Amino acid sequence: MRKHLAILILTILILVACAPQAPATEQPVIPSDESYPNDSYPNDSYPDEELTAAQQAAITAVSKTLNVPPGQITLISTEAVEWPDGCLGVHRIDVMCTQAVVPGFKMMLEANGRTYEVHTNENGSSVVIVPDVVNADELEEMVIKQLAMNLGLQEDAISVVSSSDVEFSDSCLGVAMQDVMCAQVVTPGKIIVLESEDVQYEYHVSTDGSLVQPATLALMWSREGGIAGFCDRLTVFLSGEIYGSQCKSQPDGTIGTFASSLSEEERQQFDAWVKEYGEVKLDASDPKGVSDAMEVKLEFYGLGQSSLKPADEQALILWAQSIFQKLYQ
């Protein structure tokens, strides 16, 4: 009897061992000493087939930025929007934005106990994480650094004259620029006025620091028409930002600063004009009726009281044209 029982038990064990086993659910090994995302992540449940490409791209962007696995990121909401420009409504220093409406999404994601706002285009090929709100001291420090960099100044030589809260009526923070379209949305922010060497410089800043707009305009130059079909624009701010745009090779525009774009001679000449002359409007266009006429106009906003001398009118136009060419070299 015992012999038969032993044989029966042995047979059962053999059958169990040979039976097909249910496949084990393999979880990725997540090394504790490596950064995310790595080759072992995302796991089989990510990307989620139920998520759109834009949602997956937003999760991936937050994952890389925060250095956390995608599985620890929760998608809270997704809202279809039309962004006013190629920056998806989030602007940064030294970044020019295409001025065209971009369909996309505004998403809210949660990770590490915090909520993050993410902007994407429709297919997720462009993703921007909206920066956190920064305090007033950080905003002031931000514009001081920008002014110092633009003009080659020491930061301790720049002081804050005033800093006031304001609600701007558009995404351009109340500063109109040539050929720049502004979304008509209320944008909370600050007007910060800086001073260095008895010259004041005004900046408009959004509360999260994502929009920094110089506001002390110094010069606007435009060239349009002619045989070559020019359509060039140059905007110069007293604080040293230089913006250019054209409808030919680089329609998205480009940006420079006094420190990066002006020679010492060009800088000294411009400073001299600013101190001596006041507001000036020049029109160096070809006479009307001329075939392939070219229109050249310039507006200058100096701090002085004198009227521009005839000898300096052409020099000022040539100065603006030279700076524009440097931006597009």
C-alpha positions as a Python dict, from the first residue, in 0.01 Angstrom:
ca = {
    (1, 'M'): (0, 0, 0),
    (2, 'R'): (279, 239, 95),
    (3, 'K'): (460, 147, -226),
    (4, 'H'): (154, 233, -438),
    (5, 'L'): (103, 564, -252),
    (6, 'A'): (463, 665, -309),
    (7, 'I'): (429, 588, -680),
    (8, 'L'): (106, 797, -698),
    (9, 'I'): (265, 1098, -529),
    (10, 'L'): (569, 1075, -757),
    (11, 'T'): (345, 1063, -1063),
    (12, 'I'): (150, 1374, -950),
    (13, 'L'): (473, 1567, -893),
    (14, 'I'): (599, 1477, -1238),
    (15, 'L'): (269, 1586, -1399),
    (16, 'V'): (273, 1918, -1213),
    (17, 'A'): (631, 1985, -1314),
    (18, 'C'): (555, 1916, -1678),
    (19, 'A'): (231, 2119, -1691),
    (20, 'P'): (247, 2451, -1881),
    (21, 'Q'): (297, 2744, -1646),
    (22, 'A'): (115, 3081, -1669),
    (23, 'P'): (359, 3344, -1795),
    (24, 'A'): (500, 3554, -1514),
    (25, 'T'): (440, 3929, -1530),
    (26, 'E'): (785, 4073, -1573),
    (27, 'Q'): (840, 4410, -1407),
    (28, 'P'): (1128, 4621, -1525),
    (29, 'V'): (1428, 4634, -1301),
    (30, 'I'): (1470, 4994, -1196),
    (31, 'P'): (1828, 5051, -1081),
    (32, 'S'): (1839, 5281, -783),
    (33, 'D'): (2165, 5437, -895),
    (34, 'E'): (2054, 5536, -1245),
    (35, 'S'): (1856, 5827, -1379),
    (36, 'Y'): (1516, 5805, -1539),
    (37, 'P'): (1413, 5748, -1802),
    (38, 'N'): (1655, 5465, -1873),
    (39, 'D'): (1649, 5152, -2089),
    (40, 'S'): (1448, 4958, -1833),
    (41, 'Y'): (1174, 5221, -1839),
    (42, 'P'): (901, 5280, -1949),
    (43, 'N'): (746, 4945, -1871),
    (44, 'D'): (495, 4752, -2083),
    (45, 'S'): (208, 4969, -1962),
    (46, 'Y'): (369, 5284, -2098),
    (47, 'P'): (313, 5435, -2346),
    (48, 'D'): (-53, 5368, -2274),
    (49, 'E'): (-242, 5287, -2592),
    (50, 'E'): (-530, 5496, -2463),
    (51, 'L'): (-313, 5807, -2446),
    (52, 'T'): (-270, 6032, -2747),
    (53, 'A'): (74, 6107, -2888),
    (54, 'A'): (59, 6454, -2734),
    (55, 'Q'): (-29, 6316, -2390),
    (56, 'Q'): (252, 6061, -2407),
    (57, 'A'): (493, 6336, -2513),
    (58, 'A'): (386, 6554, -2218),
    (59, 'I'): (441, 6268, -1971),
    (60, 'T'): (781, 6192, -2122),
    (61, 'A'): (885, 6559, -2098),
    (62, 'V'): (792, 6580, -1730),
    (63, 'S'): (964, 6246, -1668),
    (64, 'K'): (1290, 6369, -1817),
    (65, 'T'): (1270, 6708, -1650),
    (66, 'L'): (1196, 6576, -1300),
    (67, 'N'): (1400, 6258, -1334),
    (68, 'V'): (1109, 6036, -1227),
    (69, 'P'): (962, 5730, -1402),
    (70, 'P'): (655, 5792, -1622),
    (71, 'G'): (455, 5549, -1408),
    (72, 'Q'): (474, 5799, -1122),
    (73, 'I'): (320, 6079, -1332),
    (74, 'T'): (-57, 6125, -1342),
    (75, 'L'): (-238, 6300, -1625),
    (76, 'I'): (-506, 6514, -1459),
    (77, 'S'): (-663, 6697, -1753),
    (78, 'T'): (-627, 6777, -2122),
    (79, 'E'): (-776, 7086, -2286),
    (80, 'A'): (-770, 7160, -2659),
    (81, 'V'): (-644, 7514, -2725),
    (82, 'E'): (-500, 7732, -3001),
    (83, 'W'): (-163, 7874, -2897),
    (84, 'P'): (-91, 8226, -3026),
    (85, 'D'): (262, 8146, -3143),
    (86, 'G'): (527, 7880, -3202),
    (87, 'C'): (642, 7904, -2840),
    (88, 'L'): (306, 7759, -2735),
    (89, 'G'): (238, 8063, -2520),
    (90, 'V'): (555, 8024, -2310),
    (91, 'H'): (832, 8272, -2389),
    (92, 'R'): (1191, 8287, -2281),
    (93, 'I'): (1484, 8523, -2314),
    (94, 'D'): (1672, 8487, -2645),
    (95, 'V'): (1393, 8282, -2800),
    (96, 'M'): (1199, 8415, -3098),
    (97, 'C'): (854, 8270, -3165),
    (98, 'T'): (685, 8208, -3497),
    (99, 'Q'): (380, 8433, -3516),
    (100, 'A'): (125, 8176, -3624),
    (101, 'V'): (-161, 8008, -3440),
    (102, 'V'): (-65, 7654, -3332),
    (103, 'P'): (-346, 7408, -3246),
    (104, 'G'): (-258, 7197, -2946),
    (105, 'F'): (-332, 7106, -2588),
    (106, 'K'): (-298, 7242, -2236),
    (107, 'M'): (-243, 6958, -1991),
    (108, 'M'): (-215, 6936, -1614),
    (109, 'L'): (4, 6658, -1476),
    (110, 'E'): (89, 6557, -1121),
    (111, 'A'): (423, 6422, -1002),
    (112, 'N'): (599, 6420, -665),
    (113, 'G'): (292, 6575, -507),
    (114, 'R'): (304, 6882, -733),
    (115, 'T'): (101, 6989, -1035),
    (116, 'Y'): (267, 7088, -1362),
    (117, 'E'): (117, 7269, -1661),
    (118, 'V'): (237, 7141, -1999),
    (119, 'H'): (167, 7289, -2344),
    (120, 'T'): (194, 7081, -2663),
    (121, 'N'): (107, 7103, -3028),
    (122, 'E'): (-141, 6854, -3177),
    (123, 'N'): (100, 6565, -3241),
    (124, 'G'): (328, 6616, -2942),
    (125, 'S'): (635, 6705, -3148),
    (126, 'S'): (658, 7033, -2955),
    (127, 'V'): (626, 7029, -2575),
    (128, 'V'): (679, 7309, -2323),
    (129, 'I'): (655, 7282, -1945),
    (130, 'V'): (526, 7608, -1797),
    (131, 'P'): (772, 7742, -1538),
    (132, 'D'): (666, 7781, -1177),
    (133, 'V'): (568, 8121, -1040),
    (134, 'V'): (874, 8300, -905),
    (135, 'N'): (889, 8562, -633),
    (136, 'A'): (949, 8933, -684),
    (137, 'D'): (1315, 8921, -584),
    (138, 'E'): (1384, 8649, -840),
    (139, 'L'): (1209, 8848, -1114),
    (140, 'E'): (1418, 9154, -1032),
    (141, 'E'): (1735, 8945, -1030),
    (142, 'M'): (1637, 8799, -1367),
    (143, 'V'): (1605, 9136, -1542),
    (144, 'I'): (1917, 9273, -1372),
    (145, 'K'): (2117, 8981, -1511),
    (146, 'Q'): (1967, 9036, -1855),
    (147, 'L'): (2049, 9408, -1857),
    (148, 'A'): (2402, 9344, -1731),
    (149, 'M'): (2460, 9082, -2002),
    (150, 'N'): (2316, 9301, -2279),
    (151, 'L'): (2516, 9613, -2200),
    (152, 'G'): (2827, 9461, -2044),
    (153, 'L'): (2754, 9613, -1704),
    (154, 'Q'): (2837, 9493, -1355),
    (155, 'E'): (2525, 9368, -1177),
    (156, 'D'): (2607, 9569, -865),
    (157, 'A'): (2604, 9883, -1082),
    (158, 'I'): (2232, 9831, -1153),
    (159, 'S'): (1964, 9933, -904),
    (160, 'V'): (1589, 9873, -891),
    (161, 'V'): (1399, 10202, -913),
    (162, 'S'): (1052, 10051, -887),
    (163, 'S'): (864, 9722, -913),
    (164, 'S'): (486, 9725, -940),
    (165, 'D'): (219, 9462, -998),
    (166, 'V'): (6, 9499, -1310),
    (167, 'E'): (-227, 9305, -1536),
    (168, 'F'): (-119, 9338, -1898),
    (169, 'S'): (-394, 9329, -2160),
    (170, 'D'): (-211, 9095, -2398),
    (171, 'S'): (58, 8830, -2431),
    (172, 'C'): (310, 9095, -2545),
    (173, 'L'): (289, 9253, -2198),
    (174, 'G'): (173, 9583, -2342),
    (175, 'V'): (475, 9635, -2568),
    (176, 'A'): (395, 9659, -2941),
    (177, 'M'): (662, 9543, -3184),
    (178, 'Q'): (674, 9542, -3562),
    (179, 'D'): (494, 9247, -3724),
    (180, 'V'): (439, 9076, -3388),
    (181, 'M'): (87, 8956, -3319),
    (182, 'C'): (-26, 8955, -2956),
    (183, 'A'): (-286, 8725, -2807),
    (184, 'Q'): (-554, 8933, -2636),
    (185, 'V'): (-534, 8760, -2300),
    (186, 'V'): (-491, 8921, -1959),
    (187, 'T'): (-141, 8841, -1834),
    (188, 'P'): (-53, 8913, -1469),
    (189, 'G'): (295, 9049, -1420),
    (190, 'K'): (520, 9330, -1304),
    (191, 'I'): (670, 9649, -1441),
    (192, 'I'): (1029, 9670, -1318),
    (193, 'V'): (1236, 9985, -1373),
    (194, 'L'): (1614, 9957, -1344),
    (195, 'E'): (1877, 10229, -1340),
    (196, 'S'): (2246, 10239, -1420),
    (197, 'E'): (2465, 10545, -1477),
    (198, 'D'): (2162, 10778, -1456),
    (199, 'V'): (1977, 10595, -1736),
    (200, 'Q'): (1655, 10408, -1663),
    (201, 'Y'): (1539, 10088, -1831),
    (202, 'E'): (1187, 9949, -1809),
    (203, 'Y'): (1102, 9578, -1825),
    (204, 'H'): (764, 9405, -1831),
    (205, 'V'): (766, 9056, -1679),
    (206, 'S'): (499, 8791, -1630),
    (207, 'T'): (456, 8660, -1276),
    (208, 'D'): (606, 8321, -1364),
    (209, 'G'): (907, 8476, -1537),
    (210, 'S'): (829, 8303, -1866),
    (211, 'L'): (773, 8637, -2043),
    (212, 'V'): (1040, 8905, -2020),
    (213, 'Q'): (980, 9203, -2245),
    (214, 'P'): (1203, 9512, -2263),
    (215, 'A'): (988, 9823, -2279),
    (216, 'T'): (1222, 10120, -2332),
    (217, 'L'): (1217, 10147, -2708),
    (218, 'A'): (1517, 10312, -2875),
    (219, 'L'): (1484, 10253, -3251),
    (220, 'M'): (1259, 10098, -3514),
    (221, 'W'): (1379, 10055, -3872),
    (222, 'S'): (1203, 9902, -4170),
    (223, 'R'): (1293, 9836, -4534),
    (224, 'E'): (1034, 9718, -4781),
    (225, 'G'): (1002, 9674, -5156),
    (226, 'G'): (1270, 9737, -5416),
    (227, 'I'): (1379, 9501, -5693),
    (228, 'A'): (1489, 9244, -5434),
    (229, 'G'): (1152, 9254, -5259),
    (230, 'F'): (1279, 9350, -4915),
    (231, 'C'): (1057, 9313, -4609),
    (232, 'D'): (1297, 9371, -4321),
    (233, 'R'): (1231, 9493, -3968),
    (234, 'L'): (1465, 9593, -3686),
    (235, 'T'): (1363, 9686, -3331),
    (236, 'V'): (1622, 9806, -3080),
    (237, 'F'): (1561, 9862, -2710),
    (238, 'L'): (1768, 10093, -2493),
    (239, 'S'): (1835, 9799, -2260),
    (240, 'G'): (2031, 9629, -2538),
    (241, 'E'): (1788, 9380, -2695),
    (242, 'I'): (1785, 9371, -3076),
    (243, 'Y'): (1505, 9198, -3268),
    (244, 'G'): (1506, 9139, -3643),
    (245, 'S'): (1256, 8981, -3879),
    (246, 'Q'): (1224, 8931, -4252),
    (247, 'C'): (994, 8742, -4485),
    (248, 'K'): (1271, 8571, -4682),
    (249, 'S'): (1532, 8336, -4542),
    (250, 'Q'): (1433, 8352, -4175),
    (251, 'P'): (1071, 8454, -4135),
    (252, 'D'): (1068, 8342, -3771),
    (253, 'G'): (1297, 8626, -3671),
    (254, 'T'): (1620, 8642, -3478),
    (255, 'I'): (1751, 8821, -3172),
    (256, 'G'): (2077, 8975, -3059),
    (257, 'T'): (2215, 9207, -2793),
    (258, 'F'): (2443, 9506, -2786),
    (259, 'A'): (2712, 9288, -2631),
    (260, 'S'): (2691, 9024, -2905),
    (261, 'S'): (2608, 9235, -3210),
    (262, 'L'): (2770, 9578, -3178),
    (263, 'S'): (3133, 9674, -3216),
    (264, 'E'): (3276, 9919, -2965),
    (265, 'E'): (3258, 10194, -3227),
    (266, 'E'): (2892, 10118, -3308),
    (267, 'R'): (2806, 10115, -2940),
    (268, 'Q'): (2977, 10448, -2871),
    (269, 'Q'): (2806, 10609, -3170),
    (270, 'F'): (2464, 10486, -3061),
    (271, 'D'): (2517, 10602, -2701),
    (272, 'A'): (2617, 10947, -2829),
    (273, 'W'): (2301, 10974, -3039),
    (274, 'V'): (2084, 10863, -2744),
    (275, 'K'): (2231, 11127, -2515),
    (276, 'E'): (2218, 11413, -2768),
    (277, 'Y'): (1898, 11369, -2966),
    (278, 'G'): (1532, 11329, -2879),
    (279, 'E'): (1255, 11166, -3083),
    (280, 'V'): (1329, 11149, -3456),
    (281, 'K'): (1132, 11016, -3752),
    (282, 'L'): (1310, 10965, -4084),
    (283, 'D'): (1181, 10863, -4425),
    (284, 'A'): (1449, 10768, -4678),
    (285, 'S'): (1208, 10601, -4923),
    (286, 'D'): (1233, 10631, -5299),
    (287, 'P'): (1004, 10893, -5455),
    (288, 'K'): (651, 10777, -5525),
    (289, 'G'): (592, 10655, -5879),
    (290, 'V'): (941, 10508, -5915),
    (291, 'S'): (939, 10153, -6050),
    (292, 'D'): (1029, 9897, -5783),
    (293, 'A'): (1046, 10176, -5526),
    (294, 'M'): (1192, 10088, -5188),
    (295, 'E'): (1048, 10224, -4865),
    (296, 'V'): (1293, 10289, -4582),
    (297, 'K'): (1171, 10437, -4253),
    (298, 'L'): (1326, 10487, -3912),
    (299, 'E'): (1202, 10606, -3574),
    (300, 'F'): (1453, 10696, -3304),
    (301, 'Y'): (1374, 10764, -2938),
    (302, 'G'): (1670, 10935, -2776),
    (303, 'L'): (1694, 11087, -2430),
    (304, 'G'): (1839, 11423, -2538),
    (305, 'Q'): (1680, 11747, -2646),
    (306, 'S'): (1857, 11831, -2973),
    (307, 'S'): (1718, 11775, -3321),
    (308, 'L'): (1901, 11526, -3538),
    (309, 'K'): (2157, 11690, -3763),
    (310, 'P'): (2126, 11623, -4139),
    (311, 'A'): (2470, 11466, -4143),
    (312, 'D'): (2361, 11210, -3884),
    (313, 'E'): (2036, 11115, -4054),
    (314, 'Q'): (2203, 10897, -4317),
    (315, 'A'): (2453, 10769, -4060),
    (316, 'L'): (2170, 10653, -3835),
    (317, 'I'): (1995, 10472, -4120),
    (318, 'L'): (2321, 10305, -4225),
    (319, 'W'): (2384, 10207, -3861),
    (320, 'A'): (2045, 10033, -3842),
    (321, 'Q'): (2099, 9858, -4175),
    (322, 'S'): (2442, 9737, -4062),
    (323, 'I'): (2305, 9592, -3737),
    (324, 'F'): (2027, 9416, -3926),
    (325, 'Q'): (2278, 9256, -4163),
    (326, 'K'): (2481, 9133, -3866),
    (327, 'L'): (2180, 8952, -3726),
    (328, 'Y'): (2143, 8756, -4048),
    (329, 'Q'): (2506, 8682, -4127),
}
